[in-house]
Structures are given as C-alpha cells and as structure tokens.
Amino acid sequence: MGTFIEEGGAGMIPTMLFGFALVASAVMSISQPERRWLTFVFGALTFSSGLLGTAMGLINTMRYVAKTTAAEQLPIGATGIAESLNNLVLSNVIIVIACLISAVAAFKHSKPAPRAA
C-alpha cells in the first residue's frame, strides 16, 4: 500500500483527507440523516481531488517524456500514466465505500411500504 501512495505523488494527500471526511460523513448520516448533504459535498471534493491529482501527474509525465530520448519515451510515459491513475483509483475506491455506507443509512431511514389489506 505504501508504494501505491508513493507512486501517486502529492495528489494522494488531499484525496485521502477528503476521502476520510467523506467516509466519516457517510457514517454520520446513519445516525443524522439531515446531514447527508455533507456526504455529497465530500464525495465531490474527493472525486475532484483525485481527478486533479491524475491531471497533475499526467502533465508532469508528459513534461518529463518530452525531455527524454525516443527509445525511453514509451516506457517512461507508460509508467508515468500508470502512476498518475493511482489518484483516480484511490478516489473511486473511497467513493464506493462511502456509497455502500450511505446505502445502509438510506435503508435504515426508509419507511416501510404500506401493506394492502
């Protein structure tokens, strides 16, 4: 896991922080459903920071690839792209976890359907 975080670079830090807040707000929405808007806000922030980290990684990769020889460009570019996508993978994993927790909260607070007589 440490290598996954290291490869993702600096963009992983805000993604993890927003992701932690997202999971915490999803757990909090189980007992306080009126605050479920926080889950949406932190979900958008988590996804945006993951996307921004990916974009920053791709920009840095292309900047570096432009300075290398033609023989090295493909392997370095492929490695850089793979490492850049770690930010997006992390944000999506956290969002899926939060969605599962939010589904539990929604199920807990749903009203049973009226029974037909």
C-alpha positions in Angstrom: 0.0 0.0 0.0 2.9 2.4 0.7 4.1 2.0 -2.8 0.7 2.8 -4.2 0.6 6.0 -2.2 4.2 7.0 -3.0 3.6 6.3 -6.7 0.5 8.6 -6.7 2.5 11.5 -5.5 1.4 14.7 -3.7 -2.1 14.5 -5.1 -2.8 11.5 -2.9 -2.8 13.6 0.3 -5.8 15.8 -0.4 -7.6 12.8 -1.9 -7.1 10.8 1.3 -8.1 13.8 3.5 -11.3 14.4 1.6 -11.9 10.7 1.4 -11.6 10.3 5.2 -14.1 13.2 5.6 -16.4 11.5 3.0 -16.4 8.2 4.9 -16.9 10.0 8.2 -19.8 12.0 6.9 -21.4 8.8 5.4 -21.1 7.1 8.8 -22.5 10.2 10.5 -25.5 10.1 8.1 -26.6 6.8 9.6 -27.5 8.5 12.9 -28.1 12.0 11.5 -29.9 11.8 8.1 -30.4 15.5 7.9 -26.6 15.9 7.4 -26.4 13.7 4.3 -25.7 16.7 2.1 -22.2 16.6 3.7 -21.7 13.2 2.0 -22.4 14.7 -1.4 -20.1 17.7 -0.8 -17.2 15.5 0.4 -17.9 13.0 -2.4 -17.5 15.7 -5.0 -14.3 17.0 -3.3 -12.8 13.5 -3.1 -13.5 12.8 -6.8 -12.3 16.3 -7.9 -9.1 16.0 -5.9 -8.5 12.5 -7.4 -9.1 13.9 -10.9 -6.8 16.9 -10.2 -4.0 14.6 -8.9 -4.3 12.5 -12.0 -4.2 15.5 -14.3 -1.2 16.9 -12.5 0.6 13.6 -12.7 -0.1 13.3 -16.5 1.1 16.9 -17.1 4.4 16.1 -15.2 4.8 12.8 -17.0 4.4 14.5 -20.4 6.8 17.3 -19.4 9.4 14.7 -18.5 8.8 12.5 -21.5 9.4 15.5 -23.8 13.0 15.7 -22.4 13.9 12.0 -22.9 15.2 10.2 -25.9 12.8 8.5 -28.3 13.7 5.0 -27.1 12.9 5.9 -23.5 9.7 7.8 -24.1 7.3 4.9 -24.3 8.3 3.0 -21.1 8.6 6.2 -19.1 5.3 7.5 -20.4 3.5 4.3 -19.7 4.9 4.1 -16.1 4.0 7.8 -15.5 0.5 7.3 -16.7 0.0 4.2 -14.6 1.3 6.1 -11.5 -0.9 9.1 -12.3 -4.0 7.0 -12.3 -3.4 5.9 -8.7 -5.1 9.2 -7.6 -8.2 8.4 -9.5 -8.3 4.8 -8.3 -8.0 5.9 -4.7 -10.8 8.4 -5.0 -13.1 5.9 -6.7 -12.4 3.2 -4.1 -13.2 5.7 -1.3 -16.4 6.8 -3.1 -17.6 3.2 -3.5 -17.0 2.6 0.2 -18.9 5.7 1.1 -21.8 4.8 -1.2 -22.2 1.5 0.5 -22.3 3.1 3.9 -24.8 5.7 2.5 -26.9 2.8 1.2 -27.1 1.4 4.7 -28.1 4.8 6.0 -30.8 5.2 3.4 -32.1 1.7 4.1 -32.2 2.4 7.8 -34.2 5.5 7.4 -36.6 4.3 4.7 -40.2 3.9 5.6 -41.8 0.6 5.0 -44.3 0.4 2.2 -48.0 0.3 3.4 -49.4 -3.1 3.2 -52.5 -3.7 1.2 -55.5 -5.2 3.1 
